[in-house]
Amino acid sequence: MNSSLKSILLIFIPLFSFGQEKDFYDLDNSFHELYSKLKVKSLTVSTKEFDNGKLNEEYIELIQDFAINGDIIREREFYNSDSTDGWDVKYKYNDNHQTIRTEWTWLDDKDQDLTEYEYDSDNKLIKSCDYYKRTNTIEFLLEECLIYIYRKNRIFKVKTAENELKSYYKKKGDFVFGYSADKKLKYKYKNGEFVYQNMDSIIFRYDRNDIGQIIKTTKTDNSDNLIFSTVYEYSKGLLTKVVSKDKNGILRREEDYKYEYYE
């Protein structure tokens, strides 16, 4: 898996699996206290996809396993009903519940990707390195390392180990704006929460509740014409249902979230 694809997946996985980091990187573990309090052991997401409002396909999209302290330790996600079409991710954390390692296995070809994260004494992310291993190789090979540079206690720039600029951030009021190296606005954060993503031809916007959980997303084109909207339902803080409709209000997708708990 190349690094750009992994970046996209790290952004979108939290939309399916509920956890969002309150920072410039999505490592899927910011609500560990809630999971621990409620003694969540596992999560299964059942998805229905619709074509013109009629059921087209139904399958298990996501399975997550949690440690007793609320950390997500394993995640299996599937694109459709083909159980070989997806990926399996294993997570490791430090004592502060920060991700220090993710290991991806692609279910179709068994290729693997590995990312390791480093933090300073103030628990700020300072470095991440991506590695890959093909099915016919023995060891992981280094793909790229990113260095996170801070200004006023927030991430200001992200560079490669070779000093190539990858992205940079500017703060204005409650907002932080994230730009690509070619100065294109890609992300917006409000009060530390990810609320906007520009993917060139389409734009995603995210509305959140008081504790940072996403309650609505909208997908538009560059002219702000609605493509689809998605609403999120919660019970006792846990995501229970996600419903997406197109611009005409026709149902496109439903996700039902079922939890198992530690005794």
C-alpha atoms as a printed R data frame, in Angstrom:
    type eleno elety resid chain resno       x       y      z
1   ATOM     1    CA   MET     A     1   0.000   0.000  0.000
2   ATOM     2    CA   ASN     A     2   1.451   3.386 -0.892
3   ATOM     3    CA   SER     A     3   1.620   6.208  1.650
4   ATOM     4    CA   SER     A     4  -1.036   8.374 -0.026
5   ATOM     5    CA   LEU     A     5  -3.585   5.540  0.102
6   ATOM     6    CA   LYS     A     6  -2.756   4.893  3.747
7   ATOM     7    CA   SER     A     7  -3.277   8.592  4.530
8   ATOM     8    CA   ILE     A     8  -6.734   8.440  2.978
9   ATOM     9    CA   LEU     A     9  -7.628   5.288  4.901
10  ATOM    10    CA   LEU     A    10  -6.445   6.744  8.201
11  ATOM    11    CA   ILE     A    11  -8.819   9.612  7.651
12  ATOM    12    CA   PHE     A    12 -11.827   7.515  6.704
13  ATOM    13    CA   ILE     A    13 -11.495   4.560  9.046
14  ATOM    14    CA   PRO     A    14 -12.567   6.680 12.038
15  ATOM    15    CA   LEU     A    15 -15.759   7.648 10.200
16  ATOM    16    CA   PHE     A    16 -16.716   3.991 10.066
17  ATOM    17    CA   SER     A    17 -15.354   2.999 13.443
18  ATOM    18    CA   PHE     A    18 -16.336   5.975 15.573
19  ATOM    19    CA   GLY     A    19 -13.046   6.999 17.199
20  ATOM    20    CA   GLN     A    20 -11.445  10.274 16.142
21  ATOM    21    CA   GLU     A    21  -8.187  11.734 17.390
22  ATOM    22    CA   LYS     A    22  -8.377  15.382 18.422
23  ATOM    23    CA   ASP     A    23  -5.187  16.194 16.523
24  ATOM    24    CA   PHE     A    24  -3.696  16.278 13.054
25  ATOM    25    CA   TYR     A    25  -3.531  12.530 12.627
26  ATOM    26    CA   ASP     A    26  -6.299   9.951 12.967
27  ATOM    27    CA   LEU     A    27  -5.123   6.947 14.968
28  ATOM    28    CA   ASP     A    28  -8.538   5.751 16.063
29  ATOM    29    CA   ASN     A    29  -8.175   5.706 19.845
30  ATOM    30    CA   SER     A    30  -9.260   9.044 21.294
31  ATOM    31    CA   PHE     A    31 -12.402   7.636 22.982
32  ATOM    32    CA   HIS     A    32 -10.644   4.841 24.866
33  ATOM    33    CA   GLU     A    33 -11.962   6.183 28.193
34  ATOM    34    CA   LEU     A    34 -15.557   5.767 27.023
35  ATOM    35    CA   TYR     A    35 -14.932   2.236 25.749
36  ATOM    36    CA   SER     A    36 -13.207   1.324 29.004
37  ATOM    37    CA   LYS     A    37 -16.002   2.779 31.142
38  ATOM    38    CA   LEU     A    38 -18.656   0.857 29.203
39  ATOM    39    CA   LYS     A    39 -16.482  -2.307 29.123
40  ATOM    40    CA   VAL     A    40 -16.704  -2.655 25.347
41  ATOM    41    CA   LYS     A    41 -15.038  -5.871 24.182
42  ATOM    42    CA   SER     A    42 -15.829  -5.879 20.462
43  ATOM    43    CA   LEU     A    43 -17.776  -4.079 17.766
44  ATOM    44    CA   THR     A    44 -19.365  -5.470 14.605
45  ATOM    45    CA   VAL     A    45 -20.720  -3.202 11.875
46  ATOM    46    CA   SER     A    46 -23.346  -4.645  9.527
47  ATOM    47    CA   THR     A    47 -23.760  -2.660  6.321
48  ATOM    48    CA   LYS     A    48 -26.543  -2.476  3.765
49  ATOM    49    CA   GLU     A    49 -25.964  -0.807  0.407
50  ATOM    50    CA   PHE     A    50 -28.876   0.375 -1.716
51  ATOM    51    CA   ASP     A    51 -29.358   1.109 -5.409
52  ATOM    52    CA   ASN     A    52 -32.145   3.638 -6.054
53  ATOM    53    CA   GLY     A    53 -33.499   2.854 -2.608
54  ATOM    54    CA   LYS     A    54 -33.546  -0.924 -3.118
55  ATOM    55    CA   LEU     A    55 -31.276  -3.260 -1.174
56  ATOM    56    CA   ASN     A    56 -28.297  -4.239 -3.324
57  ATOM    57    CA   GLU     A    57 -25.892  -5.887 -0.873
58  ATOM    58    CA   GLU     A    58 -25.616  -6.705  2.838
59  ATOM    59    CA   TYR     A    59 -22.382  -7.697  4.571
60  ATOM    60    CA   ILE     A    60 -20.208  -7.381  7.675
61  ATOM    61    CA   GLU     A    61 -18.066  -4.320  7.043
62  ATOM    62    CA   LEU     A    62 -16.072  -3.937 10.237
63  ATOM    63    CA   ILE     A    63 -15.000  -5.977 13.261
64  ATOM    64    CA   GLN     A    64 -13.037  -4.323 16.065
65  ATOM    65    CA   ASP     A    65 -11.548  -5.837 19.226
66  ATOM    66    CA   PHE     A    66 -10.857  -3.791 22.366
67  ATOM    67    CA   ALA     A    67  -8.578  -4.258 25.331
68  ATOM    68    CA   ILE     A    68 -10.083  -3.899 28.810
69  ATOM    69    CA   ASN     A    69  -8.560  -0.390 29.019
70  ATOM    70    CA   GLY     A    70 -10.540   0.711 25.946
71  ATOM    71    CA   ASP     A    71  -7.731   0.592 23.378
72  ATOM    72    CA   ILE     A    72  -8.624  -0.715 19.922
73  ATOM    73    CA   ILE     A    73  -6.224  -3.592 19.390
74  ATOM    74    CA   ARG     A    74  -7.415  -5.133 16.131
75  ATOM    75    CA   GLU     A    75  -9.581  -4.107 13.226
76  ATOM    76    CA   ARG     A    76 -10.833  -6.035 10.198
77  ATOM    77    CA   GLU     A    77 -12.615  -4.124  7.470
78  ATOM    78    CA   PHE     A    78 -14.190  -5.423  4.270
79  ATOM    79    CA   TYR     A    79 -15.199  -3.540  1.133
80  ATOM    80    CA   ASN     A    80 -18.091  -5.866  0.352
81  ATOM    81    CA   SER     A    81 -19.366  -9.402  0.989
82  ATOM    82    CA   ASP     A    82 -16.117 -10.882 -0.368
83  ATOM    83    CA   SER     A    83 -14.203 -11.648  2.852
84  ATOM    84    CA   THR     A    84 -10.883 -11.507  0.992
85  ATOM    85    CA   ASP     A    85 -11.460  -7.925 -0.148
86  ATOM    86    CA   GLY     A    86 -10.236  -5.711  2.707
87  ATOM    87    CA   TRP     A    87  -7.593  -5.445  5.372
88  ATOM    88    CA   ASP     A    88  -6.654  -6.511  8.900
89  ATOM    89    CA   VAL     A    89  -4.988  -3.965 11.201
90  ATOM    90    CA   LYS     A    90  -3.289  -4.586 14.549
91  ATOM    91    CA   TYR     A    91  -2.543  -1.689 16.919
92  ATOM    92    CA   LYS     A    92  -0.070  -1.163 19.737
93  ATOM    93    CA   TYR     A    93  -0.077   1.744 22.202
94  ATOM    94    CA   ASN     A    94   2.090   3.369 24.833
95  ATOM    95    CA   ASP     A    95   0.990   3.980 28.429
96  ATOM    96    CA   ASN     A    96  -0.741   7.203 27.328
97  ATOM    97    CA   HIS     A    97  -3.003   5.314 24.881
98  ATOM    98    CA   GLN     A    98  -1.095   6.811 21.938
99  ATOM    99    CA   THR     A    99  -0.564   4.592 18.912
100 ATOM   100    CA   ILE     A   100   3.035   3.467 18.538
101 ATOM   101    CA   ARG     A   101   2.555   0.833 15.843
102 ATOM   102    CA   THR     A   102  -0.007  -0.201 13.233
103 ATOM   103    CA   GLU     A   103   0.445  -3.315 11.124
104 ATOM   104    CA   TRP     A   104  -1.758  -3.732  8.056
105 ATOM   105    CA   THR     A   105  -2.298  -6.999  6.211
106 ATOM   106    CA   TRP     A   106  -4.150  -6.833  2.898
107 ATOM   107    CA   LEU     A   107  -6.456  -9.811  2.703
108 ATOM   108    CA   ASP     A   108  -6.286 -10.388 -1.050
109 ATOM   109    CA   ASP     A   109  -2.530 -10.550 -1.682
110 ATOM   110    CA   LYS     A   110  -1.251 -10.745  1.947
111 ATOM   111    CA   ASP     A   111   1.072  -7.777  1.427
112 ATOM   112    CA   GLN     A   112   1.793  -5.915  4.657
113 ATOM   113    CA   ASP     A   113   2.347  -2.318  5.699
114 ATOM   114    CA   LEU     A   114   3.759  -1.185  9.014
115 ATOM   115    CA   THR     A   115   3.828   2.273 10.606
116 ATOM   116    CA   GLU     A   116   5.716   3.168 13.778
117 ATOM   117    CA   TYR     A   117   5.168   6.394 15.724
118 ATOM   118    CA   GLU     A   118   7.547   8.243 18.041
119 ATOM   119    CA   TYR     A   119   6.690  10.800 20.733
120 ATOM   120    CA   ASP     A   120   8.752  13.254 22.763
121 ATOM   121    CA   SER     A   121   8.816  13.639 26.550
122 ATOM   122    CA   ASP     A   122   5.705  15.858 26.334
123 ATOM   123    CA   ASN     A   123   3.808  13.072 24.506
124 ATOM   124    CA   LYS     A   124   3.777  14.975 21.215
125 ATOM   125    CA   LEU     A   125   4.073  13.025 17.971
126 ATOM   126    CA   ILE     A   126   7.469  13.821 16.443
127 ATOM   127    CA   LYS     A   127   8.077  11.073 13.885
128 ATOM   128    CA   SER     A   128   6.339   8.313 11.961
129 ATOM   129    CA   CYS     A   129   7.877   5.777  9.608
130 ATOM   130    CA   ASP     A   130   6.117   3.636  7.005
131 ATOM   131    CA   TYR     A   131   7.413   0.205  5.993
132 ATOM   132    CA   TYR     A   132   6.117  -2.373  3.547
133 ATOM   133    CA   LYS     A   133   6.570  -6.079  2.958
134 ATOM   134    CA   ARG     A   134   5.437  -7.984 -0.098
135 ATOM   135    CA   THR     A   135   4.209 -11.560  0.130
136 ATOM   136    CA   ASN     A   136   7.400 -12.962 -1.376
137 ATOM   137    CA   THR     A   137   9.788 -10.996  0.884
138 ATOM   138    CA   ILE     A   138  10.978 -11.686  4.423
139 ATOM   139    CA   GLU     A   139  11.660  -8.289  5.972
140 ATOM   140    CA   PHE     A   140   9.878  -4.952  6.050
141 ATOM   141    CA   LEU     A   141  11.498  -2.283  3.875
142 ATOM   142    CA   LEU     A   142  11.444   1.424  4.743
143 ATOM   143    CA   GLU     A   143   9.137   3.468  2.529
144 ATOM   144    CA   GLU     A   144   9.151   6.909  4.148
145 ATOM   145    CA   CYS     A   145   9.620   8.725  7.453
146 ATOM   146    CA   LEU     A   146   7.753  11.894  8.378
147 ATOM   147    CA   ILE     A   147   8.964  14.501 10.864
148 ATOM   148    CA   TYR     A   148   6.408  16.624 12.754
149 ATOM   149    CA   ILE     A   149   7.502  20.171 13.535
150 ATOM   150    CA   TYR     A   150   5.749  22.206 16.222
151 ATOM   151    CA   ARG     A   151   5.118  25.897 16.785
152 ATOM   152    CA   LYS     A   152   3.287  27.176 19.880
153 ATOM   153    CA   ASN     A   153   2.582  23.607 20.987
154 ATOM   154    CA   ARG     A   154   0.823  22.539 17.787
155 ATOM   155    CA   ILE     A   155   1.948  20.854 14.583
156 ATOM   156    CA   PHE     A   156   3.173  23.507 12.167
157 ATOM   157    CA   LYS     A   157   4.839  21.503  9.387
158 ATOM   158    CA   VAL     A   158   5.266  17.895  8.320
159 ATOM   159    CA   LYS     A   159   8.420  17.025  6.393
160 ATOM   160    CA   THR     A   160  10.106  13.888  5.168
161 ATOM   161    CA   ALA     A   161  13.368  12.726  6.689
162 ATOM   162    CA   GLU     A   162  14.986  14.201  3.547
163 ATOM   163    CA   ASN     A   163  13.501  17.633  4.460
164 ATOM   164    CA   GLU     A   164  10.837  17.598  1.740
165 ATOM   165    CA   LEU     A   165   7.728  19.513  2.798
166 ATOM   166    CA   LYS     A   166   4.586  17.346  2.879
167 ATOM   167    CA   SER     A   167   2.060  19.645  4.539
168 ATOM   168    CA   TYR     A   168   1.792  22.722  6.743
169 ATOM   169    CA   TYR     A   169  -0.801  24.305  9.037
170 ATOM   170    CA   LYS     A   170  -1.977  27.818  9.881
171 ATOM   171    CA   LYS     A   171  -4.130  28.835 12.826
172 ATOM   172    CA   LYS     A   172  -6.782  31.558 12.677
173 ATOM   173    CA   GLY     A   173  -9.160  31.914 15.604
174 ATOM   174    CA   ASP     A   174 -10.763  28.594 16.455
175 ATOM   175    CA   PHE     A   175  -9.654  27.110 13.134
176 ATOM   176    CA   VAL     A   176  -6.486  25.444 11.921
177 ATOM   177    CA   PHE     A   177  -6.073  25.156  8.147
178 ATOM   178    CA   GLY     A   178  -4.036  22.316  6.659
179 ATOM   179    CA   TYR     A   179  -2.294  22.816  3.317
180 ATOM   180    CA   SER     A   180  -0.482  20.459  0.967
181 ATOM   181    CA   ALA     A   181   3.072  21.244 -0.093
182 ATOM   182    CA   ASP     A   182   1.717  22.952 -3.243
183 ATOM   183    CA   LYS     A   183  -0.293  25.359 -1.048
184 ATOM   184    CA   LYS     A   184  -3.713  23.812 -1.636
185 ATOM   185    CA   LEU     A   185  -6.151  23.886  1.283
186 ATOM   186    CA   LYS     A   186  -6.848  20.248  2.188
187 ATOM   187    CA   TYR     A   187  -8.143  20.185  5.792
188 ATOM   188    CA   LYS     A   188  -9.819  22.333  8.406
189 ATOM   189    CA   TYR     A   189  -9.902  21.740 12.162
190 ATOM   190    CA   LYS     A   190 -12.127  23.600 14.626
191 ATOM   191    CA   ASN     A   191 -11.076  23.584 18.274
192 ATOM   192    CA   GLY     A   192  -8.795  20.680 17.453
193 ATOM   193    CA   GLU     A   193 -11.497  18.666 15.642
194 ATOM   194    CA   PHE     A   194 -11.295  17.588 11.998
195 ATOM   195    CA   VAL     A   195 -14.251  19.278 10.222
196 ATOM   196    CA   TYR     A   196 -13.354  19.639  6.520
197 ATOM   197    CA   GLN     A   197 -11.507  17.736  3.815
198 ATOM   198    CA   ASN     A   198 -10.863  18.813  0.223
199 ATOM   199    CA   MET     A   199 -10.133  15.899 -2.129
200 ATOM   200    CA   ASP     A   200  -9.873  18.137 -5.227
201 ATOM   201    CA   SER     A   201 -13.079  17.107 -7.003
202 ATOM   202    CA   ILE     A   202 -15.138  16.535 -3.846
203 ATOM   203    CA   ILE     A   203 -15.386  18.143 -0.417
204 ATOM   204    CA   PHE     A   204 -16.380  16.516  2.882
205 ATOM   205    CA   ARG     A   205 -17.683  18.502  5.862
206 ATOM   206    CA   TYR     A   206 -18.167  17.087  9.367
207 ATOM   207    CA   ASP     A   207 -20.493  18.329 12.129
208 ATOM   208    CA   ARG     A   208 -19.671  17.171 15.656
209 ATOM   209    CA   ASN     A   209 -21.344  17.061 19.064
210 ATOM   210    CA   ASP     A   210 -19.974  18.535 22.301
211 ATOM   211    CA   ILE     A   211 -17.549  15.654 22.915
212 ATOM   212    CA   GLY     A   212 -16.235  15.621 19.359
213 ATOM   213    CA   GLN     A   213 -18.218  12.736 17.872
214 ATOM   214    CA   ILE     A   214 -19.314  13.155 14.267
215 ATOM   215    CA   ILE     A   215 -23.081  13.610 13.986
216 ATOM   216    CA   LYS     A   216 -23.347  14.541 10.295
217 ATOM   217    CA   THR     A   217 -21.209  14.545  7.166
218 ATOM   218    CA   THR     A   218 -21.939  16.075  3.789
219 ATOM   219    CA   LYS     A   219 -20.238  15.377  0.475
220 ATOM   220    CA   THR     A   220 -20.358  18.122 -2.166
221 ATOM   221    CA   ASP     A   221 -18.610  19.011 -5.391
222 ATOM   222    CA   ASN     A   222 -16.401  22.088 -5.722
223 ATOM   223    CA   SER     A   223 -19.464  24.199 -6.496
224 ATOM   224    CA   ASP     A   224 -21.056  23.171 -3.196
225 ATOM   225    CA   ASN     A   225 -23.684  20.991 -4.881
226 ATOM   226    CA   LEU     A   226 -24.778  18.216 -2.518
227 ATOM   227    CA   ILE     A   227 -23.835  14.653 -3.494
228 ATOM   228    CA   PHE     A   228 -24.848  12.828 -0.312
229 ATOM   229    CA   SER     A   229 -25.336  13.392  3.403
230 ATOM   230    CA   THR     A   230 -24.818  11.041  6.339
231 ATOM   231    CA   VAL     A   231 -26.214  11.178  9.880
232 ATOM   232    CA   TYR     A   232 -24.872   9.342 12.946
233 ATOM   233    CA   GLU     A   233 -26.929   8.065 15.895
234 ATOM   234    CA   TYR     A   234 -25.542   7.366 19.397
235 ATOM   235    CA   SER     A   235 -26.702   5.672 22.577
236 ATOM   236    CA   LYS     A   236 -24.823   6.248 25.841
237 ATOM   237    CA   GLY     A   237 -21.988   7.702 23.792
238 ATOM   238    CA   LEU     A   238 -21.635   4.670 21.501
239 ATOM   239    CA   LEU     A   239 -22.343   4.928 17.797
240 ATOM   240    CA   THR     A   240 -25.333   2.725 16.925
241 ATOM   241    CA   LYS     A   241 -26.444   3.619 13.400
242 ATOM   242    CA   VAL     A   242 -25.216   5.502 10.331
243 ATOM   243    CA   VAL     A   243 -27.542   6.404  7.457
244 ATOM   244    CA   SER     A   244 -26.475   7.921  4.129
245 ATOM   245    CA   LYS     A   245 -28.787   9.430  1.515
246 ATOM   246    CA   ASP     A   246 -28.144  11.010 -1.851
247 ATOM   247    CA   LYS     A   247 -28.979  14.582 -2.869
248 ATOM   248    CA   ASN     A   248 -32.592  13.557 -3.536
249 ATOM   249    CA   GLY     A   249 -33.015  11.964 -0.115
250 ATOM   250    CA   ILE     A   250 -32.903   8.402 -1.496
251 ATOM   251    CA   LEU     A   251 -31.323   5.860  0.833
252 ATOM   252    CA   ARG     A   252 -27.829   4.754 -0.226
253 ATOM   253    CA   ARG     A   253 -26.332   3.042  2.816
254 ATOM   254    CA   GLU     A   254 -27.083   1.910  6.382
255 ATOM   255    CA   GLU     A   255 -24.637   0.767  9.035
256 ATOM   256    CA   ASP     A   256 -25.749  -0.922 12.278
257 ATOM   257    CA   TYR     A   257 -23.278  -1.082 15.184
258 ATOM   258    CA   LYS     A   258 -23.466  -4.000 17.618
259 ATOM   259    CA   TYR     A   259 -21.271  -4.274 20.729
260 ATOM   260    CA   GLU     A   260 -20.136  -7.061 23.009
261 ATOM   261    CA   TYR     A   261 -19.002  -6.278 26.540
262 ATOM   262    CA   TYR     A   262 -16.604  -7.565 29.144
263 ATOM   263    CA   GLU     A   263 -18.396  -9.139 32.107
